[in-house]
Amino acid sequence: MERMSPQDAFCLRVEDEANHMHSASVAVFAGPAPGYDETVEMVKSKLHLVPRYRRRIRFVPLELGRPVWVDDPHFNIEYHVRHTSLPRPGSDDQLCNLVGRVMSQQLDRAKPLWELWITEGLGEGQWAILSKIHHALVDGVPGTDLLSMIVEESPSPRGSKPETWKPEAQPSNAQLLGDAVLERVLSPYEQLRTLRALVRGPRRVARELREFGRGLLDLESEQPTPSLTGPIGPHRRWGWTTSTLEDVRKIRKAHGGTVNDVILALVTRGFRDLLRARGQPPIDTVVRTLVPVSVRAKTARGVHSNRVAPTFAELPVGIADPLQRLDVLRRQMEGLRERERAVPAESLTRLSRFASPALLSAGTRLVARSRQPALQTVTINVPGPQQPLYAAGRRMVAVHPYVPLLNCVRIGVAIFSYAGELSFGVTGDYESVPDIGVLCAGIEEGMDELLDLS
């Protein structure tokens, strides 16, 4: 039995029918696909590396303590590893539709919070692994996501055999309640946390929400467009477009800034095209986005350490000139980096106590709770491995990311780099964002125009 961390519990609390706290990646491999039994054995051989993949959630009676992870006595790997195939011709659009449907369904909390879909029938004889996992399960710990467990650096599988596993005895409700009460009694941290929550909690939360709001309002800009935010439903659309790190670096070398600055410029062009296609000329308009950046924070001992904090950038969609857009973003992000300004990151950290990358979802939800109209999207750039990787001896040729949507944010963009390639994964609310392809095409156009000027 393992007590759930505060960040794990937060992930569960913010989830509802329309706000899903699961992320995903779609890894495409050169064919032919392995058989289902081979895939099951491959996954089973890795499960001992992360015991939580065989654990489910148990809630403490009367909510007197955080939930716990317990072994699932009925764990069946064939429930979690699933097999499907696209109908002919196996197009990218068909794969996008499949991902949208799979990601529209919540994970079953009565079972371990992950699924892996082996998808055959892609074009060019390829196949894919769609890995879907709840933020509470991963909690930002490196190497514990499904894809990183499965892939290897060599085309020759290591061939490890599954380890024998026997579930631990299930705790009773009385034991869960007793352990939670005992933890509060014996743990100075839990005592302090409880006392502060009772005495200072409401005032502290109100104060920090006001601080968070002031940080957003401090961003001086034109009025953002309201059409990108609003109520969302449970269903999702998803698409992607690709580029190369080499092209991005060519642009950066010619015009300055960082790789991330160029990426934001491409996303800006995508949103500019989207608004224009909707009949909303983006003159004097910005799109405000949550952008996680690495900052240096001073610890209690005065030592600086790296951490990821949410910052807010303004995508200048009202600027027609691509080089001017890039320059505005470069100067804006440079100022944020120099000041280590997390707008204000410490407020988010104190409220949610999240670490990267789950802080991204927590930050988005916090903005929605505080009813701040400023945030309109999220843009997450995740550097990935640059060497080729393999699964079941097949080379992984591409990885496309999926970012969840929360509350009023109808569109999110995640960028993942792998082996010199960049993939822009775009998530949209199914009902309100039928034109997700326009944004993807705009990113491609943004790359072409910047390359022509470099």
C-alpha positions as CSV (number, residue, x, y, z in Angstrom):
1,M,0.0,0.0,0.0
2,E,1.3,3.4,-1.0
3,R,-0.1,6.7,0.2
4,M,-1.0,9.0,-2.7
5,S,1.1,12.2,-2.9
6,P,-0.6,15.6,-2.8
7,Q,0.0,16.0,-6.5
8,D,-1.6,12.6,-7.3
9,A,-4.6,13.5,-5.2
10,F,-4.9,16.9,-7.0
11,C,-5.1,15.2,-10.3
12,L,-8.0,13.1,-9.2
13,R,-9.8,16.1,-7.6
14,V,-9.8,18.2,-10.7
15,E,-11.1,15.5,-13.0
16,D,-14.7,15.4,-14.0
17,E,-16.8,14.2,-17.0
18,A,-15.5,16.9,-19.3
19,N,-12.0,17.5,-17.9
20,H,-9.8,14.4,-18.4
21,M,-6.5,14.2,-16.6
22,H,-4.9,11.7,-19.0
23,S,-2.2,12.3,-21.6
24,A,-1.0,10.2,-24.4
25,S,1.6,9.7,-27.1
26,V,1.2,8.0,-30.5
27,A,4.4,6.2,-31.5
28,V,4.6,5.1,-35.1
29,F,6.8,2.1,-36.0
30,A,8.0,0.6,-39.2
31,G,6.1,-2.7,-39.9
32,P,5.2,-5.4,-39.7
33,A,3.4,-5.2,-36.3
34,P,4.2,-7.8,-33.7
35,G,1.5,-10.2,-32.7
36,Y,-0.8,-9.5,-29.8
37,D,0.7,-12.2,-27.6
38,E,4.2,-10.9,-28.3
39,T,3.1,-7.4,-27.4
40,V,1.6,-8.6,-24.2
41,E,4.7,-10.4,-23.2
42,M,6.8,-7.4,-24.1
43,V,4.8,-5.1,-21.8
44,K,4.5,-7.7,-19.0
45,S,8.3,-8.1,-18.9
46,K,8.6,-4.4,-18.0
47,L,5.9,-4.0,-15.4
48,H,8.2,-4.8,-12.5
49,L,10.1,-1.6,-13.2
50,V,7.1,0.5,-12.1
51,P,4.9,-1.4,-9.6
52,R,2.2,1.3,-9.8
53,Y,1.2,-0.1,-13.2
54,R,-0.4,-3.0,-11.3
55,R,-2.0,-0.8,-8.6
56,R,-5.4,0.8,-8.4
57,I,-6.9,3.5,-6.3
58,R,-8.6,3.1,-2.9
59,F,-10.2,6.0,-1.2
60,V,-10.1,6.6,2.5
61,P,-13.6,6.5,4.2
62,L,-15.0,10.0,5.0
63,E,-12.1,11.4,3.0
64,L,-10.0,11.7,6.2
65,G,-6.8,11.1,4.3
66,R,-5.4,11.1,0.8
67,P,-6.2,8.0,-1.3
68,V,-3.8,5.1,-1.5
69,W,-2.4,2.9,-4.3
70,V,-3.0,-0.8,-3.6
71,D,-2.3,-3.9,-5.7
72,D,-5.1,-4.8,-8.0
73,P,-6.1,-8.4,-7.0
74,H,-7.8,-8.8,-10.4
75,F,-5.1,-7.3,-12.5
76,N,-5.4,-8.6,-16.1
77,I,-2.9,-7.2,-18.6
78,E,-5.1,-8.1,-21.5
79,Y,-7.6,-5.5,-20.3
80,H,-4.9,-2.8,-20.5
81,V,-3.1,-3.9,-23.7
82,R,-5.6,-3.6,-26.5
83,H,-5.5,-4.3,-30.2
84,T,-7.2,-2.6,-33.1
85,S,-6.7,-1.9,-36.8
86,L,-7.6,1.0,-39.1
87,P,-9.8,0.3,-42.1
88,R,-8.2,0.7,-45.5
89,P,-6.5,2.9,-46.6
90,G,-5.2,3.5,-43.0
91,S,-4.8,7.3,-43.5
92,D,-3.5,9.8,-41.0
93,D,-7.1,11.2,-40.7
94,Q,-8.3,7.8,-39.6
95,L,-5.6,7.5,-37.0
96,C,-6.5,11.0,-35.7
97,N,-10.1,10.0,-35.4
98,L,-9.2,6.8,-33.5
99,V,-7.0,8.8,-31.0
100,G,-9.8,11.3,-30.5
101,R,-12.3,8.6,-29.6
102,V,-9.9,6.8,-27.3
103,M,-9.0,10.0,-25.5
104,S,-12.6,11.0,-25.1
105,Q,-13.2,8.2,-22.6
106,Q,-12.1,8.4,-18.9
107,L,-9.9,5.7,-17.5
108,D,-11.6,3.3,-15.1
109,R,-10.7,4.2,-11.6
110,A,-11.4,0.7,-10.4
111,K,-8.4,-0.5,-12.4
112,P,-4.8,0.7,-12.9
113,L,-5.0,4.0,-14.8
114,W,-3.4,3.2,-18.1
115,E,-4.2,1.7,-21.5
116,L,-2.0,0.7,-24.5
117,W,-3.5,0.3,-27.9
118,I,-1.6,-1.6,-30.6
119,T,-2.9,-0.1,-33.9
120,E,-2.3,-1.9,-37.2
121,G,-3.3,-0.9,-40.7
122,L,-1.4,2.4,-41.0
123,G,-0.2,3.5,-44.4
124,E,3.2,2.4,-45.8
125,G,3.0,-0.9,-43.8
126,Q,3.4,0.9,-40.4
127,W,1.7,0.4,-37.1
128,A,1.4,2.5,-33.9
129,I,1.3,2.3,-30.1
130,L,-1.1,4.6,-28.5
131,S,-0.2,4.9,-24.8
132,K,-2.8,6.5,-22.6
133,I,-2.0,7.2,-18.9
134,H,-3.4,9.3,-16.1
135,H,-1.3,12.1,-14.7
136,A,-1.8,10.7,-11.2
137,L,0.0,7.5,-12.2
138,V,3.1,9.2,-13.6
139,D,3.3,12.3,-11.5
140,G,6.3,13.7,-13.5
141,V,8.7,10.9,-12.6
142,P,11.1,10.4,-15.4
143,G,11.1,7.0,-17.1
144,T,7.7,5.9,-15.8
145,D,5.5,6.6,-18.8
146,L,4.5,3.7,-20.9
147,L,6.5,4.5,-24.0
148,S,9.8,5.0,-22.2
149,M,9.3,1.6,-20.5
150,I,8.7,-0.3,-23.8
151,V,11.2,1.2,-26.2
152,E,14.9,0.2,-26.3
153,E,18.0,1.7,-27.9
154,S,18.8,-1.5,-29.8
155,P,16.8,-3.3,-32.5
156,S,17.7,-6.5,-30.7
157,P,15.2,-7.0,-27.8
158,R,16.7,-7.8,-24.5
159,G,14.4,-10.7,-24.1
160,S,13.8,-10.4,-20.4
161,K,11.2,-12.7,-18.9
162,P,8.2,-11.5,-16.9
163,E,8.9,-11.6,-13.2
164,T,6.5,-13.5,-10.9
165,W,4.0,-11.2,-9.2
166,K,1.6,-11.8,-6.5
167,P,-0.7,-9.0,-5.3
168,E,-0.5,-7.9,-1.7
169,A,-3.5,-8.4,0.6
170,Q,-6.2,-5.7,0.3
171,P,-6.6,-3.3,3.2
172,S,-10.0,-3.1,4.8
173,N,-11.8,0.2,5.1
174,A,-11.1,0.2,8.8
175,Q,-7.3,-0.2,8.1
176,L,-7.4,2.7,5.6
177,L,-9.2,4.9,8.1
178,G,-6.9,3.9,10.9
179,D,-3.7,4.5,8.9
180,A,-4.9,7.9,7.7
181,V,-5.7,9.0,11.3
182,L,-2.4,7.6,12.6
183,E,-0.5,9.5,9.9
184,R,-2.1,12.7,10.9
185,V,-1.2,12.1,14.5
186,L,2.4,11.0,14.0
187,S,3.4,13.2,11.0
188,P,4.3,16.8,12.0
189,Y,3.8,17.7,8.4
190,E,0.3,16.4,8.2
191,Q,-0.6,18.1,11.5
192,L,0.6,21.4,10.3
193,R,-1.1,20.9,6.9
194,T,-4.4,20.2,8.6
195,L,-4.1,23.0,11.1
196,R,-3.2,25.5,8.4
197,A,-6.0,24.3,6.1
198,L,-8.5,24.9,8.9
199,V,-7.2,28.2,10.2
200,R,-5.6,29.9,7.2
201,G,-6.7,27.9,4.2
202,P,-9.6,30.1,2.9
203,R,-7.6,33.3,3.4
204,R,-4.4,31.9,1.9
205,V,-6.2,30.5,-1.2
206,A,-8.0,33.8,-1.7
207,R,-4.7,35.8,-1.3
208,E,-2.8,33.5,-3.7
209,L,-5.5,33.6,-6.3
210,R,-5.4,37.4,-6.2
211,E,-1.7,37.3,-6.6
212,F,-2.0,34.9,-9.5
213,G,-4.6,37.2,-11.1
214,R,-2.4,40.3,-10.7
215,G,0.4,38.4,-12.4
216,L,-1.8,37.8,-15.4
217,L,-3.2,41.3,-15.5
218,D,0.4,42.6,-15.4
219,L,0.9,41.4,-18.9
220,E,0.4,44.5,-21.0
221,S,-1.1,43.7,-24.4
222,E,-4.1,44.1,-26.7
223,Q,-7.3,42.4,-25.9
224,P,-7.2,38.7,-26.5
225,T,-9.9,37.1,-28.7
226,P,-12.7,35.3,-26.7
227,S,-13.5,32.7,-29.4
228,L,-10.8,30.3,-28.3
229,T,-12.3,29.7,-24.8
230,G,-15.6,28.5,-23.4
231,P,-17.4,25.4,-22.2
232,I,-16.0,22.1,-23.4
233,G,-17.5,18.6,-23.6
234,P,-16.0,15.2,-23.0
235,H,-15.2,14.5,-26.6
236,R,-11.9,15.4,-28.4
237,R,-10.4,16.0,-31.8
238,W,-6.8,15.5,-32.4
239,G,-4.3,16.1,-35.2
240,W,-0.6,16.7,-35.8
241,T,1.9,18.2,-38.2
242,T,5.6,17.7,-38.4
243,S,8.8,19.6,-39.0
244,T,12.5,19.1,-38.3
245,L,14.9,20.5,-35.7
246,E,17.4,21.3,-38.5
247,D,14.9,23.7,-40.1
248,V,14.1,25.3,-36.8
249,R,17.8,25.7,-36.0
250,K,18.4,27.3,-39.4
251,I,15.7,29.9,-38.6
252,R,17.1,30.5,-35.2
253,K,20.6,30.9,-36.5
254,A,19.4,33.5,-39.1
255,H,17.2,35.5,-36.9
256,G,18.2,34.9,-33.3
257,G,16.3,33.6,-30.3
258,T,15.9,30.0,-29.1
259,V,14.4,26.9,-30.6
260,N,11.4,27.4,-28.3
261,D,11.0,31.0,-29.7
262,V,10.8,29.7,-33.2
263,I,8.3,27.0,-32.2
264,L,6.1,29.6,-30.6
265,A,6.3,31.7,-33.8
266,L,5.0,28.7,-35.8
267,V,2.2,28.1,-33.4
268,T,1.4,31.8,-33.6
269,R,1.0,31.5,-37.4
270,G,-1.3,28.5,-36.8
271,F,-3.6,30.5,-34.5
272,R,-3.5,33.5,-36.8
273,D,-4.8,31.4,-39.7
274,L,-7.4,29.7,-37.5
275,L,-8.9,33.1,-36.4
276,R,-8.9,34.4,-40.0
277,A,-10.6,31.3,-41.2
278,R,-13.3,31.8,-38.6
279,G,-13.9,35.3,-39.9
280,Q,-12.2,37.0,-36.9
281,P,-9.4,39.2,-38.3
282,P,-6.7,39.1,-35.6
283,I,-5.8,42.8,-35.8
284,D,-4.6,44.2,-32.4
285,T,-5.1,40.7,-31.0
286,V,-3.0,38.2,-29.0
287,V,-3.5,34.6,-27.9
288,R,-2.4,34.1,-24.4
289,T,-0.8,30.7,-23.7
290,L,0.6,28.8,-20.8
291,V,4.2,27.9,-21.6
292,P,6.2,25.9,-19.1
293,V,9.9,26.9,-18.9
294,S,12.8,25.8,-16.8
295,V,13.7,28.3,-14.1
296,R,16.2,28.4,-11.3
297,A,14.8,28.5,-7.8
298,K,16.7,29.1,-4.6
299,T,16.2,26.3,-2.1
300,A,16.0,26.6,1.7
301,R,19.7,26.2,1.9
302,G,20.4,28.9,-0.6
303,V,21.3,26.5,-3.4
304,H,19.8,27.1,-6.8
305,S,18.1,24.1,-8.4
306,N,16.3,23.7,-11.8
307,R,12.6,23.3,-11.9
308,V,9.8,23.8,-14.4
309,A,7.4,26.6,-13.9
310,P,4.4,27.9,-15.9
311,T,4.9,31.2,-17.6
312,F,2.4,33.1,-19.8
313,A,3.3,34.2,-23.2
314,E,1.3,36.3,-25.7
315,L,1.2,35.0,-29.2
316,P,1.1,38.1,-31.5
317,V,-1.4,36.8,-34.0
318,G,-2.3,40.4,-34.9
319,I,1.2,40.9,-36.6
320,A,1.2,40.0,-40.3
321,D,5.0,40.0,-40.8
322,P,6.5,36.6,-39.8
323,L,9.9,38.1,-38.8
324,Q,8.3,40.7,-36.6
325,R,6.2,38.0,-34.9
326,L,9.4,36.1,-34.2
327,D,11.2,39.2,-32.9
328,V,8.3,40.1,-30.6
329,L,8.3,36.5,-29.2
330,R,12.0,36.4,-28.8
331,R,12.1,39.7,-26.8
332,Q,9.1,38.6,-24.7
333,M,10.5,35.2,-23.8
334,E,14.0,36.6,-23.2
335,G,12.6,39.0,-20.7
336,L,10.7,36.2,-18.9
337,R,13.8,34.1,-18.7
338,E,16.1,36.9,-17.5
339,R,13.7,37.8,-14.7
340,E,12.8,34.2,-13.9
341,R,9.3,35.4,-14.0
342,A,6.8,32.6,-13.6
343,V,3.7,34.8,-13.5
344,P,3.6,34.1,-10.6
345,A,4.9,30.5,-10.5
346,E,5.2,30.4,-6.7
347,S,1.5,30.9,-6.3
348,L,0.8,28.0,-8.5
349,T,3.3,25.8,-6.7
350,R,1.9,26.6,-3.3
351,L,-1.6,26.0,-4.4
352,S,-1.1,22.7,-6.2
353,R,2.3,21.6,-5.0
354,F,2.8,20.1,-8.4
355,A,6.1,19.2,-10.0
356,S,6.7,19.1,-13.8
357,P,5.0,18.0,-15.9
358,A,1.8,17.6,-14.0
359,L,2.0,21.2,-12.9
360,L,0.9,22.1,-16.5
361,S,-2.5,20.6,-16.1
362,A,-2.9,21.9,-12.5
363,G,-2.0,25.4,-13.7
364,T,-4.6,25.3,-16.4
365,R,-7.3,24.1,-14.0
366,L,-6.3,26.8,-11.5
367,V,-6.8,29.5,-14.2
368,A,-10.2,28.2,-15.0
369,R,-11.2,28.1,-11.3
370,S,-10.1,31.6,-10.8
371,R,-12.2,32.6,-13.8
372,Q,-9.3,34.5,-15.4
373,P,-10.2,35.3,-19.0
374,A,-6.5,35.6,-20.0
375,L,-5.5,32.0,-20.7
376,Q,-6.7,30.7,-24.0
377,T,-4.4,27.8,-24.8
378,V,-1.4,25.8,-23.6
379,T,1.8,25.2,-25.6
380,I,4.1,22.5,-24.2
381,N,7.5,21.8,-25.8
382,V,9.0,18.5,-24.6
383,P,12.5,17.6,-25.7
384,G,12.8,13.9,-26.5
385,P,15.5,11.5,-27.3
386,Q,17.5,12.2,-30.5
387,Q,18.8,8.6,-31.1
388,P,16.6,6.0,-32.8
389,L,14.5,3.8,-30.5
390,Y,12.9,0.4,-31.1
391,A,10.1,-1.8,-29.8
392,A,9.9,-5.5,-30.5
393,G,12.8,-5.0,-32.9
394,R,10.9,-2.4,-35.0
395,R,12.2,1.1,-35.3
396,M,10.1,4.0,-34.0
397,V,9.9,6.4,-36.9
398,A,7.8,9.2,-35.2
399,V,6.1,10.2,-31.9
400,H,3.1,12.5,-31.8
401,P,2.0,14.0,-28.4
402,Y,-1.4,14.5,-27.0
403,V,-2.1,17.3,-24.4
404,P,-5.3,17.3,-22.3
405,L,-7.9,20.1,-22.3
406,L,-9.2,21.5,-19.0
407,N,-12.3,23.6,-18.4
408,C,-12.5,26.6,-20.6
409,V,-9.4,25.9,-22.8
410,R,-10.6,24.5,-26.1
411,I,-7.3,24.0,-27.9
412,G,-3.9,22.8,-26.7
413,V,-0.6,22.2,-28.5
414,A,2.1,19.9,-27.5
415,I,5.5,19.7,-29.3
416,F,7.7,16.6,-29.0
417,S,11.2,16.2,-30.6
418,Y,12.6,12.8,-31.5
419,A,15.5,11.8,-33.7
420,G,15.7,15.2,-35.4
421,E,12.0,15.4,-36.0
422,L,9.4,17.8,-34.4
423,S,5.8,16.8,-34.0
424,F,3.1,19.3,-33.1
425,G,0.2,17.5,-31.6
426,V,-3.0,19.6,-31.4
427,T,-5.9,18.7,-29.2
428,G,-9.3,20.3,-29.7
429,D,-12.8,20.1,-28.1
430,Y,-14.9,18.1,-30.5
431,E,-18.0,20.3,-30.6
432,S,-16.3,23.8,-30.6
433,V,-13.2,23.1,-32.7
434,P,-14.1,21.4,-36.0
435,D,-11.4,23.3,-37.8
436,I,-8.4,21.9,-36.0
437,G,-6.7,21.1,-39.4
438,V,-6.5,24.8,-40.1
439,L,-4.2,25.4,-37.2
440,C,-2.0,22.4,-38.2
441,A,-1.8,23.8,-41.8
442,G,-0.9,27.2,-40.4
443,I,2.0,25.8,-38.5
444,E,3.3,24.3,-41.7
445,E,2.9,27.6,-43.6
446,G,4.7,29.4,-40.8
447,M,7.7,27.1,-41.2
448,D,7.7,27.6,-45.0
449,E,7.6,31.4,-44.8
450,L,10.4,31.6,-42.1
451,L,12.6,29.2,-44.1
452,D,12.1,31.4,-47.2
453,L,13.4,34.4,-45.2
454,S,16.3,32.6,-43.7
